[in-house]
């Protein structure tokens, strides 16, 4: 039981399986009428939890992004600027590459798999009551506010506002760890129970299995590309270098946190023969801002869900979404599952995902959370190799 309490992935899997089984067989066990009453309880909870998420997401954005940008600026140097630029470029590369591959593969892969073919009559269950919780800011306002304040406090020495934002970050992390993450399995359980009751679940299972396999393959391909590029620049064997970084990869599979894997990533980067001052700044910073694996997961999952739900994919809008994604998730990898919680706001506003679609995104993301985090931290080694070459005979100030 203690293992289950500490492992979010196990909780999500149990929630998905339990929700599917009860949604499918509960009407046969206790009768359709009584089953509908039970399902409506979870629909009511899910409605309240969705409202809470809509309220807290702008605060999550403020709480994570302001101190992240502020701290980067506080240690401003050429190395920080180069690290941030390369990490963001890597994140964008992952996002746009995944978008192109997904748009080429998914339409045929997911053909005839659409929720539009499901009768709507069985999905008319309503919550017992609803509660509106208007957010203090919309998501885009929160993003731009966080960006402006973050840049501002980065320019002020010993900024009191930065210290306040660091305390606010601790509060937000507590909300994520103590409230949102523990309640997510219940939320997902209710979503899958309702989908099983409505008949949508069989489409989703097929989509889940296909998408997870494809994203895992894309992660491996991304790491190979990153290390081939890093090897060409640094004149090191890319495959040997990648092999050296594998302990960090497997550690991240267990921790599901880039921040928690930093000690191992640092140790393996040292074995690559990189300069000590390079890796001691680059690796911790990349653990916060390098999100190529996470971006890859979110982009692929979003496209898949948009296709099966008949949501129009607008090219320019999705390009803007990828650019914003790399910013919205900054600092979130320190918390298991934090990246998707930081990104879910723009997923809703820019892509038009409703509460159910957002829950599916969270489920898909967490199901692959370990692999995305492992891809992120292993790629940090490639960035360190590039920076070691760039600053080999240069000052990092």
C-alpha positions in Angstrom: 0.0 0.0 0.0 2.9 2.4 0.8 4.3 1.8 -2.7 0.9 2.7 -4.3 0.7 5.9 -2.2 4.1 7.1 -3.3 3.8 6.1 -7.0 1.5 8.4 -9.0 1.8 6.3 -12.2 0.5 3.2 -10.3 -2.4 5.3 -8.9 -3.3 6.6 -12.4 -3.2 3.0 -13.8 -5.4 1.8 -11.0 -7.8 4.7 -11.6 -8.0 4.1 -15.3 -8.6 0.3 -15.0 -11.0 0.8 -12.1 -12.9 3.5 -13.9 -13.2 1.4 -17.1 -14.4 -1.7 -15.3 -16.9 0.0 -13.1 -18.3 2.2 -15.9 -18.7 -0.9 -18.0 -20.1 -3.4 -15.5 -21.6 -1.4 -12.7 -25.0 -1.1 -14.5 -25.2 -4.9 -14.8 -24.2 -5.4 -11.1 -26.5 -2.9 -9.4 -28.8 -1.8 -12.1 -28.7 1.0 -14.6 -30.6 3.5 -12.5 -28.5 3.1 -9.3 -25.3 3.0 -11.4 -26.2 6.4 -12.9 -26.5 7.8 -9.4 -23.1 6.6 -8.5 -21.5 7.9 -11.7 -23.1 11.3 -11.2 -21.3 11.6 -7.9 -18.0 11.4 -9.7 -19.3 13.7 -12.4 -20.1 16.2 -9.7 -16.7 15.9 -8.2 -15.0 16.2 -11.6 -17.0 19.4 -12.3 -15.8 21.0 -9.0 -12.2 19.8 -9.6 -12.2 21.2 -13.1 -13.3 24.5 -11.8 -10.5 24.4 -9.2 -8.0 23.6 -11.9 -9.2 26.5 -14.0 -8.7 28.8 -11.0 -5.3 27.5 -9.9 -3.6 27.1 -13.3 -2.9 30.9 -13.7 -1.5 30.9 -10.2 0.7 27.9 -11.1 2.0 29.7 -14.1 2.8 32.8 -12.0 4.3 30.7 -9.2 6.6 28.7 -11.4 7.7 31.0 -14.1 8.5 34.3 -12.2 11.1 32.8 -9.9 12.5 30.6 -12.7 13.1 33.6 -15.0 14.2 35.8 -12.1 16.8 33.3 -10.9 18.2 32.8 -14.4 18.7 36.6 -14.6 20.3 36.8 -11.2 23.1 34.6 -12.4 23.3 36.2 -15.7 26.4 35.3 -17.7 27.2 34.3 -21.2 26.9 30.6 -20.1 23.4 31.1 -18.7 22.3 32.9 -21.9 23.8 30.2 -24.2 22.4 27.4 -22.1 18.9 28.9 -22.1 19.0 29.6 -25.8 20.2 26.0 -26.7 17.8 24.4 -24.3 14.8 26.3 -25.7 16.0 25.6 -29.3 16.1 21.9 -28.4 12.6 22.1 -26.9 11.3 23.8 -30.0 13.0 21.3 -32.3 11.3 18.4 -30.4 8.0 20.2 -30.6 8.0 21.0 -34.3 9.5 17.6 -35.3 6.8 15.8 -33.3 4.2 18.0 -34.9 5.4 17.2 -38.4 5.7 13.4 -37.8 2.3 13.3 -35.9 0.5 15.1 -38.7 2.1 12.7 -41.3 1.3 9.5 -39.3 -1.7 10.0 -37.0 -4.5 10.8 -39.6 -4.0 7.3 -41.1 -3.1 5.6 -37.9 -6.2 6.9 -36.2 -8.6 6.6 -39.1 -12.2 5.8 -38.2 -11.3 6.2 -34.5 -13.5 9.2 -33.6 -15.8 9.9 -30.7 -18.2 11.6 -33.1 -19.6 8.2 -34.0 -20.7 7.5 -30.4 -24.4 8.0 -29.6 -24.9 11.0 -27.3 -28.0 9.8 -25.6 -26.1 7.6 -23.1 -23.8 10.5 -22.2 -26.5 12.8 -20.8 -25.6 12.3 -17.1 -25.4 15.6 -15.3 -23.8 16.6 -12.0 -25.9 16.9 -8.9 -24.8 20.5 -8.6 -22.0 22.8 -9.9 -19.8 25.5 -8.4 -18.3 28.3 -10.4 -14.8 29.5 -9.3 -13.7 32.3 -11.7 -9.9 32.6 -12.0 -8.1 35.8 -11.0 -6.4 35.9 -14.4 -6.9 34.1 -17.7 -4.0 31.9 -18.8 -2.5 34.2 -21.4 -2.6 37.2 -19.0 -0.9 35.0 -16.4 1.8 34.0 -18.9 2.6 37.5 -20.0 2.4 38.8 -16.4 4.9 36.1 -15.2 7.2 36.9 -18.1 7.2 40.6 -17.5 7.7 40.4 -13.7 10.3 37.6 -14.1 12.4 39.7 -16.4 11.9 42.7 -14.2 13.1 41.1 -10.9 16.0 39.5 -12.8 17.3 43.0 -13.3 17.0 44.1 -9.7 19.7 43.2 -7.3 18.5 41.6 -4.1 14.9 42.0 -5.3 12.3 41.7 -2.5 9.7 40.7 -5.1 11.9 37.8 -6.2 12.0 36.6 -2.6 8.2 36.8 -2.4 7.9 34.9 -5.7 10.2 32.2 -4.3 7.9 31.8 -1.3 4.9 31.8 -3.6 6.6 29.1 -5.6 6.8 26.9 -2.5 3.1 27.5 -1.9 2.2 26.5 -5.4 4.4 23.4 -5.2 2.6 22.4 -2.0 -0.8 22.9 -3.7 0.4 20.6 -6.6 1.9 18.0 -4.3 -0.7 17.9 -1.5 -3.9 18.7 -3.3 -3.8 18.4 -7.1 -1.6 15.3 -7.5 -3.5 13.3 -4.7 -6.9 14.1 -6.2 -5.8 13.5 -9.9 -6.4 9.7 -9.7 -10.0 10.3 -8.4 -10.6 12.9 -11.2 -9.2 10.5 -13.8 -11.2 7.6 -12.3 -14.4 9.6 -12.8 -13.5 10.5 -16.3 -12.8 6.9 -17.4 -15.9 5.6 -15.6 -18.1 8.1 -17.5 -16.3 7.3 -20.8 -16.8 3.5 -20.2 -20.5 4.2 -19.5 -20.8 6.3 -22.7 -18.9 3.9 -24.9 -16.0 6.1 -25.7 -13.5 4.0 -23.8 -12.7 1.5 -26.5 -11.5 4.2 -28.9 -9.4 5.7 -26.1 -7.7 2.4 -25.3 -6.7 1.9 -28.9 -5.4 5.5 -29.1 -3.5 5.2 -25.8 -1.6 2.1 -26.9 -0.6 3.4 -30.3 0.4 6.8 -29.1 2.6 5.5 -26.2 4.6 3.2 -28.5 5.1 6.0 -31.1 6.2 8.6 -28.5 8.7 6.1 -26.9 10.2 5.6 -30.4 10.3 9.4 -31.0 12.1 9.9 -27.6 14.9 7.4 -28.6 15.2 9.1 -32.0 15.4 12.5 -30.4 18.2 11.5 -28.0 20.2 10.0 -30.9 19.8 13.2 -32.9 20.8 15.3 -29.9 24.0 13.3 -29.2 24.9 13.1 -32.9 24.7 16.9 -33.1 26.6 17.3 -29.8 29.2 14.8 -30.9 29.8 16.5 -34.2 30.3 19.9 -32.4 32.4 18.6 -29.5 34.3 16.0 -31.5 33.2 13.2 -29.1 31.8 9.8 -30.0 28.0 10.4 -29.7 27.1 6.8 -29.0 29.8 6.4 -26.3 28.6 9.7 -24.8 25.0 8.6 -24.8 26.0 5.3 -23.2 27.8 7.2 -20.4 24.6 9.2 -19.7 22.3 6.1 -19.5 22.5 5.9 -15.6 20.8 9.4 -15.5 18.2 8.1 -18.0 17.3 5.1 -15.8 17.4 7.1 -12.6 14.9 9.5 -14.1 12.7 6.6 -15.0 12.3 6.0 -11.3 12.3 9.5 -9.8 10.0 11.0 -12.5 11.7 14.3 -11.7 14.5 16.2 -13.5 15.5 18.0 -10.3 15.7 14.8 -8.3 18.0 13.3 -10.9 20.5 16.2 -10.9 23.2 14.4 -8.7 23.3 11.5 -11.1 23.3 13.7 -14.2 26.2 15.7 -12.8 28.2 12.6 -12.0 27.7 11.2 -15.5 28.5 14.5 -17.2 31.8 14.6 -15.3 32.6 11.2 -16.8 32.2 12.8 -20.2 35.3 14.8 -19.4 33.5 18.2 -19.4 34.7 21.3 -17.5 33.6 21.3 -13.9 32.3 24.9 -14.0 30.3 24.2 -17.2 28.4 21.2 -15.9 27.8 22.6 -12.4 25.8 25.5 -13.9 24.5 23.8 -17.0 23.0 20.6 -15.6 20.9 22.2 -12.8 19.7 24.9 -15.2 18.8 22.5 -17.9 16.9 20.4 -15.3 14.6 23.5 -15.1 14.4 24.7 -18.6 15.2 21.8 -21.0 11.9 20.1 -21.8 12.3 18.4 -25.1 10.9 15.1 -24.0 8.0 16.6 -22.2 7.2 18.8 -25.2 7.3 15.8 -27.5 4.7 14.0 -25.3 2.3 16.9 -25.1 2.4 17.8 -28.8 1.8 14.2 -29.9 -0.9 13.5 -27.4 -2.7 16.8 -28.2 -2.7 16.1 -31.9 -4.0 12.5 -31.4 -6.9 13.7 -29.1 -7.7 16.6 -31.5 -8.0 14.1 -34.4 -10.2 11.6 -32.7 -12.5 14.4 -31.3 -12.8 16.2 -34.5 -11.1 19.4 -33.3 -9.7 21.5 -36.1 -5.9 21.7 -36.1 -4.9 25.2 -37.1 -1.3 25.4 -38.3 -0.5 28.9 -37.1 -2.3 28.4 -33.8 -0.4 25.2 -33.1 2.9 26.9 -34.0 2.1 29.5 -31.4 1.2 26.8 -28.9 4.6 25.1 -29.3 6.4 28.4 -28.7 4.3 29.1 -25.6 4.7 25.5 -24.3 8.5 25.9 -23.9 7.9 28.9 -21.7 4.8 27.7 -19.8 6.6 24.6 -18.5 9.7 26.3 -17.2 10.6 25.2 -13.7 7.7 22.6 -13.6 10.0 19.5 -14.0 11.0 19.9 -10.4 7.6 18.4 -9.5 6.5 15.0 -10.8 3.6 15.7 -13.1 4.2 19.5 -12.8 4.9 20.0 -16.5 1.5 19.0 -17.6 -0.1 21.0 -14.9 1.7 24.1 -15.9 0.9 23.5 -19.6 -2.8 22.5 -19.2 -3.8 26.1 -19.2 -2.6 26.9 -22.7 -3.8 23.5 -23.8 -7.3 24.6 -22.8 -7.2 28.2 -24.1 -5.1 27.8 -27.3 -6.2 24.3 -28.4 -9.8 24.4 -27.1 -9.6 21.4 -24.9 -12.5 21.0 -22.4 -12.3 19.4 -19.0 -12.6 15.8 -20.3 -9.9 16.3 -22.9 -7.6 18.0 -20.4 -8.1 15.0 -18.1 -7.2 12.6 -21.0 -4.1 14.7 -21.7 -3.1 14.4 -18.0 -3.6 10.7 -18.1 -1.6 10.2 -21.3 1.2 12.4 -20.0 1.5 10.8 -16.6 1.4 7.3 -18.2 4.6 8.3 -20.0 6.0 10.7 -17.4 9.0 8.6 -16.6 10.1 8.3 -20.3 9.7 12.1 -20.9 11.7 13.0 -17.9 14.4 10.5 -18.8 14.6 12.0 -22.2 14.8 15.5 -20.8 17.7 14.8 -18.4 19.7 12.6 -20.8 19.5 15.4 -23.4 21.0 17.7 -20.8 24.3 15.9 -21.2 24.3 16.7 -25.0 23.7 20.4 -24.2 26.6 20.3 -21.7 28.9 18.8 -24.4 28.0 21.6 -26.8 28.6 24.3 -24.2 31.9 22.8 -23.1 33.1 23.1 -26.7 31.8 26.7 -27.1 33.4 27.9 -23.8 36.5 25.7 -24.0 38.8 28.7 -24.3 36.4 31.4 -23.3 35.3 33.1 -20.1 31.8 32.1 -18.9 31.2 35.6 -17.4 
